[in-house]
Amino acid sequence: MKNIGYYDGQLGPLSEMKVPMLDRALYFGDGVYDVAISYDNRIFALEDHLDRFYHSMELMKMKFHLSREELTAELKKCMLAADSDKGLIIYWQSSRGCATRDHTFPEHVNPSLMIMVTEFKPLDYSVPMKLMTVEDTRFFHCNIKTLNLIPNVMAAEEAKQANCGEAILHRGNQLTECAHSSLLILKNGTLIGPKLNELILPSISRKHNFELAKQLGIPTESRDVTMQEVWDADEVLVCSTAKLIDHADTLDGKPVGMKDPDTYHRLQDAYFARIKAECGYEPIKG
């Protein structure tokens, strides 16, 4: 396959693409992004991702100049250029545009559009994840999928150094999410996740798992969740566009979860079936 890059209509090999120095993403992180997976030239849950992308743009007071149909066409153009029969990660971002550095919004400037297409590398689901906890030091716009991700980057690197697959973020005893995933728990047969607010990204994989749980007759709760509840959970579930859904057996070096594999596998099977039905990709279960 080919790694593809795109910037404002120009498409080429990712390693050769360049971004203008005046793009506000570079000096302010003034933009939003989204990411999806595709297989067999079909993008999974594209409408959900577009909904979130345009909503993030609205919350940032950015007016995107491309319609949903026009943006979809550009994403598919890049996907087809990758020339791959494997799964792909399609990442796109939009900044407020190119303008001389000034904190106020530039006038008469269109937002920029950058797209990257790379190979999708699925998890090994035969091995439960190792997790660690990190205090959540992010700002109060976590519901917007912005480019401002330094706290997430620092937490993810800390997890990597500790040989963990993710970092669970918390504010005191309150669970928020992970460095680049959502966190859900199973307790007494109920799927539970933190309520969506300015501290939580509206995760699409979280949305899908709540929908699937209801279809399977698994009760759901969206509410404040304490870290003690995470420690006491029957299953600790990590979900994201790239991870899909996986469970963890270790938190901060101590055993956690792994007490309700049947409910976990029911959710995982249903999610994997939904992905296969929509885009033809069949994740390999552990």
Secondary structure, 3 states (H helix, E strand, C coil): CCCEEEECCEEEEHHHCCCCCCEHHHHCCCEEEEEEEEECCEECCHHHHHHHHHHHHHHCCCCCCCCHHHHHHHHHHHHHHCCCCCCEEEEEEEECCECCCCCCCCCCCCCCCEEEEEECCCCCCCCCEEEEEEECCCCCCCCCCECCCHHHHHHHHHHHHCCCCEEEEEECCEEEEECCCEEEEEECCEEEECCCCCCCCCCHHHHHHHHHHHHCCCCEEECCCEHHHHHHCCEEEEEECCCEEEEEEEECCEECCCCCHHHHHHHHHHHHHHHHHHHCCCCCCC
